[in-house]
Each structure stands twice: as C-alpha cells, then as structure tokens.
Amino acid sequence: MTTPPAPSFAVPTESLAAAVTPIEAGAHVTAAGFLGRTPALALGDGTVVLADIGQVRRVSAHPGGGIMVAAVQSAGPRLVRLLTGGDDGRLVAVRAEGEPEELANEGGRWIDALAAREDGALAWAAGRQVRARSAKGDVKSITVPTSARGLAFAPKGYRLAIAHYNAVSLWYPNTDQPPDIMEWKGSHLDVTFAPDGRFLVTSMQENALHGWRLPDGAHMRMQGYPSKSRSLSWSHDGNWLATSGAEACVVWPFESKTGPMGKDPRECGVRLARVAEVAFHPKTLVLAIGYEDGFILLCRLTDGSEILVRKADVGPPDPVSALVWDDEGRRLVFGTRGGQAGMLDLPR
C-alpha cells in the first residue's frame, strides 16, 4: 500500500496568461481535443464547438440531448474526428468540416463510456452492453456483469479493457473466448493501459487507484486520496502516471518492472484546491494541471518549476473539466464545468 506524501506549498512566479485565447463555450465542457489544428469542445448541452482562428462554429451533434463522453480519434489524415456519446443513446462523429455523422444508436440508453484506436476501431458502452467496432467495420458485443464505467484499448493487439464493479474484463472482440477477469473488490471507474502495455490501472469509487502488472497479475494499490481520482495521464515515455483527486497532482513512478509499489510518488502544483484535470505534455516531462477553482498551471516534473496559465475564478469555483495538448505540444485547450474555455498557444 502506497500513500501520497504531505504537501508543501509553492506559488508560480511566471505567467503565460497573455498567450491564452478565450473560446466562447457557453455550457459545461465535457471533453476537448484537436481535429488537426482545430480545437474542439464537446458540451453538456449536446453541442460541439469548433474553434477555428477568427471563427467559432457550433455543431448540433445531439439535438435535445447532452454529451456524456467524448474522444478524439486520429487514424491518419483522412480520419480525424471527435466521437461523442450522448444521453440520447447516439454515438456521433464530428470532423473538422463540421458535419455530424451518426455511427450507432442504442435506442435511448445512455452511452456511458467510449474508447478509440488509431487504426479506426472504436468501442462504446450502454449499461452492461459493450460494443466494439473494428477498423473494417465489424461490430461485436459483450455483456458484462454490471454497468461498464470505463473502456480502454490495449496499445498492442485488438484487446479492450472494461471497468465495472469488482473487476476489469479484458476482452478480445475478434475471438469467441470469454474475457479474462482481473478481480479486485470495489467499483472501478476509469481504466488505462501503460503505453508499453505492462500495467493496467483503474480509478475507483473508494478514492483510490488499483493496478495490475499484466505479465504476472500482481496487484498494485495506490491509496490516500481525499477524493476520487478521475483524471489520469501517462508521460510520453510511460515512466510516470499523473493523477487528480488531491491538493496536488500526484505522479506515480512506473519505470521499473515492479511499478510504483514500495516507492513514493512525486507531486506537482500543490495548492489549497484539489486537482480536477491533468495532462502530460506529449514530448517532455511537463504537466498541465487544472484545479477545482479554475486555476491552471504548467509544472516541470524534473525540478517542480511552475508557470501560471489561468488564474482562479472570482466568485463561485468553476472546476476545470477538460485539458488536452495537441500532438506537437504547442497548444493546450481547456474548458470548465461552467462553460468557460480557452487555448494556450506557447510562444515559439
């Protein structure tokens, strides 16, 4: 059992706030991403905002409904799209051109989880029903013991992790074999594979993370969070896992064969507000950290240095709900539950 250390507070002295361009969202930002160079926001009112330079376009992806989950799929230059799952039971794809396309319809059952692969495959869940569509368009289904809460594709092979109560099911959609069951008592929420596929980690309802070393099935317990850790982000080299849920970004070491067990985590951006969203830079050991009071900063893991991106909101707290880098690590798009959003364009 490993627990984050007690915090020590620091205040950033440099600011990039002047390099942030506001984006008019207007509703809860469920998720964000980049469609090529176009920032895209998936909103809780069913709208997708495409924030081109000098122009904001609004796409009604789920008329009369709300977007529950979203993910960007980049399968080469010909297939870059924002996938959205709604409380209307529809799975919709939106490209940078702005035309929505319905990919699936679950008959009004909420789409609770979504995952995408770079080869064009995708998966979604509605209650206990999980479906996977291959890059060739073949759809396979499986029913898990309880409602699926999180989905993630393995980095190698067509294999899907499904988080649910008391376990994670590891399913090969192209076979008739039953899924492998990674058991651990409790409610598993989000799920993620390490970039090299050696580790599987879930966030839990019980304010903890749980993990498995897949080569031998050994368990890893990461506890001590004051709230649920709902945002997880791997470093580009796969050696670190950044997590939300505390008054600092807690970063667990995964560079060794045994993972984080017996090792203390690092922490970045310690403040008197809990971390809501984390996003590792795609090329360096720099973290973007968003807090429940709307504050955003960048923190360099190697020495803990910090740069302000966005100050905390004046008035009622407006938690950061989306935080994503582009592929080059030059731009960072963010959104809040209250409908504020913006994009940081790093100086060259």
C-alpha positions in Angstrom: 0.0 0.0 0.0 1.4 3.4 -1.0 0.1 6.8 0.0 1.0 10.3 -1.3 3.2 12.4 1.0 2.0 15.5 2.8 2.0 18.7 0.7 4.4 21.7 0.7 3.1 24.8 -1.0 4.6 26.9 -3.8 3.4 29.8 -5.9 4.3 30.2 -9.6 6.1 33.4 -10.4 5.9 33.3 -14.3 2.7 33.6 -16.3 1.5 32.6 -19.8 -1.9 34.0 -19.2 -1.4 36.6 -22.0 -0.9 33.7 -24.5 -4.4 32.3 -23.8 -7.2 32.9 -26.4 -10.7 32.7 -24.9 -13.2 30.4 -26.6 -16.9 31.0 -26.1 -18.3 27.6 -25.0 -21.4 28.6 -23.0 -22.1 25.2 -21.5 -20.4 22.5 -19.4 -17.3 21.3 -21.3 -17.5 17.5 -21.1 -14.3 16.9 -23.2 -11.9 18.6 -25.5 -9.4 17.8 -28.2 -7.9 18.9 -31.6 -9.1 17.9 -35.0 -5.9 18.6 -36.9 -5.3 22.2 -35.9 -8.9 22.9 -35.0 -9.7 22.9 -31.2 -12.9 21.1 -30.5 -15.1 21.2 -27.4 -17.8 18.7 -26.6 -20.5 20.4 -24.4 -23.0 19.0 -22.0 -25.9 20.6 -24.0 -25.2 18.3 -27.0 -23.2 20.9 -29.0 -19.7 20.5 -30.4 -17.7 23.8 -30.7 -15.1 24.0 -33.4 -12.9 27.0 -32.6 -11.1 27.9 -35.8 -8.9 31.0 -35.9 -11.3 34.0 -36.0 -14.4 31.9 -36.2 -16.3 29.7 -33.8 -18.6 27.1 -35.3 -21.3 25.2 -33.4 -22.5 21.8 -34.5 -25.6 20.3 -33.0 -24.4 16.7 -32.5 -27.1 15.6 -30.1 -30.2 17.8 -30.5 -32.3 17.9 -27.4 -29.7 15.8 -25.5 -26.4 16.1 -23.8 -22.9 14.7 -24.4 -21.9 12.3 -21.7 -18.5 11.2 -23.1 -16.2 12.1 -26.0 -12.9 11.1 -27.5 -10.7 12.3 -30.4 -9.8 9.6 -33.0 -6.8 10.3 -35.2 -6.3 7.5 -37.7 -4.2 9.3 -40.2 -5.0 12.5 -42.1 -8.2 11.0 -43.7 -9.8 10.0 -40.4 -9.6 12.7 -37.7 -12.9 13.1 -35.8 -14.4 13.8 -32.4 -16.6 10.9 -31.2 -19.4 11.8 -28.8 -21.7 9.6 -26.8 -25.0 11.1 -25.6 -27.9 10.6 -23.2 -30.0 10.2 -26.3 -28.3 6.8 -26.9 -26.5 8.0 -30.1 -22.8 7.7 -31.0 -21.9 10.6 -33.3 -18.7 11.6 -35.2 -17.9 15.2 -36.0 -15.0 16.1 -38.3 -13.3 19.5 -38.7 -15.6 20.2 -41.6 -18.5 20.3 -39.1 -21.0 17.7 -40.4 -22.1 15.2 -37.7 -22.5 11.5 -38.6 -24.4 9.0 -36.5 -22.3 5.9 -36.1 -24.6 3.9 -33.7 -27.9 4.2 -31.8 -28.6 2.4 -28.6 -32.3 3.2 -28.5 -32.2 5.9 -25.9 -29.9 4.1 -23.4 -27.2 6.5 -22.3 -23.7 5.9 -23.7 -21.6 5.8 -20.6 -18.1 5.1 -21.9 -16.1 5.4 -25.1 -12.7 4.5 -26.5 -10.9 4.9 -29.8 -7.9 3.4 -31.5 -5.6 5.0 -34.1 -6.4 2.3 -36.7 -10.1 3.5 -36.8 -11.5 0.9 -34.3 -13.8 2.2 -31.5 -15.8 0.9 -28.6 -18.7 2.1 -26.5 -20.9 1.0 -23.6 -24.5 1.5 -22.7 -25.3 0.0 -19.3 -24.0 -3.6 -19.3 -23.8 -3.8 -23.1 -20.3 -3.1 -24.6 -19.8 -3.0 -28.4 -16.5 -2.9 -30.3 -16.3 -1.9 -34.0 -13.1 -2.9 -35.8 -11.3 -0.7 -38.3 -13.1 -2.8 -41.0 -16.5 -2.1 -39.6 -17.2 -5.4 -37.9 -19.2 -4.9 -34.7 -19.0 -7.4 -31.8 -20.9 -7.2 -28.5 -20.4 -8.5 -24.9 -22.5 -8.2 -21.8 -20.5 -7.5 -18.6 -21.8 -8.4 -15.0 -22.6 -4.7 -14.1 -22.7 -1.4 -15.9 -19.4 -0.6 -17.7 -17.8 2.6 -16.4 -14.6 2.8 -18.4 -13.1 1.5 -21.6 -9.5 1.4 -22.9 -7.9 -0.3 -25.9 -4.6 -2.0 -25.3 -1.6 -0.4 -27.0 -0.9 -3.6 -28.9 -3.4 -6.1 -30.3 -7.2 -5.7 -30.6 -8.0 -6.0 -26.9 -10.4 -3.9 -24.8 -10.3 -3.3 -21.0 -13.8 -2.8 -19.5 -14.0 -1.4 -16.0 -17.0 -2.4 -13.9 -17.9 -3.4 -10.3 -15.4 -5.7 -8.6 -13.2 -6.3 -11.7 -11.9 -5.3 -15.1 -12.8 -7.6 -18.0 -10.1 -7.9 -20.7 -11.8 -8.8 -24.0 -10.6 -9.9 -27.4 -13.5 -8.9 -29.7 -12.3 -11.0 -32.6 -12.4 -14.2 -30.7 -15.2 -16.3 -29.1 -13.2 -16.7 -25.9 -14.7 -15.3 -22.7 -12.8 -12.2 -21.3 -10.0 -12.5 -18.8 -11.2 -11.2 -15.4 -8.9 -9.0 -13.3 -10.6 -9.1 -9.9 -10.5 -6.5 -7.2 -13.4 -5.7 -4.8 -14.9 -2.3 -5.3 -16.3 0.0 -8.0 -13.8 0.5 -10.9 -14.4 3.8 -12.8 -11.8 4.9 -15.4 -9.3 2.4 -16.8 -6.0 2.9 -18.6 -3.1 0.8 -20.0 0.5 1.9 -19.7 1.9 2.9 -23.1 4.0 -0.3 -23.2 1.1 -2.5 -22.1 2.8 -3.8 -19.0 0.4 -2.2 -16.5 -3.3 -1.7 -16.2 -4.7 0.9 -13.8 -8.2 1.9 -12.7 -9.6 4.8 -10.7 -12.1 3.7 -8.0 -15.2 4.9 -6.2 -13.3 4.3 -3.0 -10.9 7.3 -3.5 -8.0 5.1 -4.7 -6.3 3.6 -7.7 -5.8 0.0 -8.3 -3.4 -1.6 -10.8 -2.2 -4.9 -12.1 1.1 -6.0 -13.6 -0.2 -7.8 -16.6 2.7 -10.2 -17.1 2.1 -11.9 -13.7 -1.2 -10.4 -12.5 0.3 -8.8 -9.4 -1.8 -6.2 -7.6 -0.8 -2.6 -7.0 -2.7 -0.4 -4.5 -2.4 3.4 -4.6 -4.3 5.0 -1.8 -4.5 8.1 0.3 -6.6 10.4 -2.0 -9.1 12.7 -0.3 -11.5 12.5 -3.3 -11.9 10.3 -6.4 -9.1 10.4 -9.0 -11.0 10.8 -12.3 -8.2 12.2 -14.5 -5.2 10.0 -15.4 -2.4 10.9 -17.8 0.8 8.9 -18.8 4.1 10.6 -19.6 5.4 10.3 -23.2 8.0 7.8 -22.0 5.5 5.7 -20.0 7.5 6.1 -16.8 5.0 8.3 -14.9 1.3 8.3 -14.3 -0.2 11.7 -13.3 -3.5 11.7 -11.3 -6.1 14.1 -9.9 -8.0 13.9 -6.7 -5.7 15.7 -4.2 -4.4 19.2 -3.4 -1.5 18.4 -5.7 -1.0 16.4 -8.9 0.2 13.0 -7.6 2.6 11.3 -10.0 3.4 7.7 -9.6 6.6 6.1 -10.9 6.3 3.2 -13.4 9.8 3.0 -14.9 10.7 -0.2 -13.1 9.4 -3.7 -13.6 7.5 -3.6 -10.3 5.7 -0.3 -10.9 5.1 2.1 -8.0 5.0 -0.5 -5.2 7.4 0.4 -2.4 8.1 3.8 -4.0 6.9 7.3 -3.0 5.0 9.3 -5.7 6.1 12.7 -6.8 3.7 15.7 -6.6 3.4 18.9 -8.6 1.4 22.1 -8.2 0.5 21.9 -4.5 -2.3 24.4 -3.8 -5.3 24.9 -1.4 -7.6 23.5 -4.1 -8.0 20.0 -5.4 -6.7 18.9 -8.8 -9.5 18.2 -11.3 -7.7 17.5 -14.6 -4.1 16.5 -15.6 -2.4 16.3 -19.0 1.2 15.3 -19.6 2.9 17.1 -22.5 3.3 14.7 -25.5 7.1 15.2 -25.7 8.5 16.4 -22.4 8.0 15.9 -18.7 5.8 18.9 -18.3 2.3 18.6 -16.8 -0.7 20.8 -17.4 -2.8 20.8 -14.2 -6.3 22.2 -13.8 -8.0 22.7 -10.4 -11.5 22.8 -9.0 -11.3 26.6 -8.6 -10.5 27.1 -12.3 -6.8 27.6 -11.8 -4.4 26.1 -14.5 -0.6 25.9 -14.4 2.2 24.1 -16.1 4.7 22.1 -13.9 8.0 20.6 -14.9 8.4 17.3 -13.3 12.2 17.3 -13.2 12.6 20.3 -10.9 9.0 21.3 -9.9 9.1 24.7 -11.6 5.7 26.2 -12.3 4.2 28.7 -14.8 0.7 30.1 -14.5 -1.7 29.6 -17.4 -5.0 30.7 -15.8 -5.9 32.4 -12.5 -8.6 31.0 -10.3 -12.1 32.3 -10.9 -13.6 35.2 -9.0 -16.8 34.1 -7.2 -18.1 30.5 -7.1 -15.5 27.9 -8.1 -15.7 26.7 -11.7 -13.8 23.4 -11.9 -11.6 22.7 -14.9 -13.3 19.8 -16.7 -11.2 19.3 -19.9 -7.5 19.8 -20.5 -5.7 18.5 -23.7 -2.5 19.1 -25.6 -2.2 19.0 -29.4 0.1 16.3 -30.9 3.0 18.8 -31.1 2.7 20.1 -27.6 2.5 23.7 -28.8 -1.1 24.3 -27.9 -3.3 23.4 -24.8 -7.1 23.6 -24.9 -9.1 23.7 -21.7 -12.8 24.0 -20.6 -14.7 24.3 -17.3 -18.0 23.0 -16.0 -19.4 26.5 -16.1 -18.8 26.8 -19.8 -15.6 28.8 -19.9 -12.8 27.7 -22.3 -9.6 28.8 -23.9 -6.5 27.8 -25.7 -2.9 28.4 -24.7 -0.5 28.9 -27.7 3.0 28.5 -26.4 5.5 31.2 -27.6 8.0 29.8 -30.2 
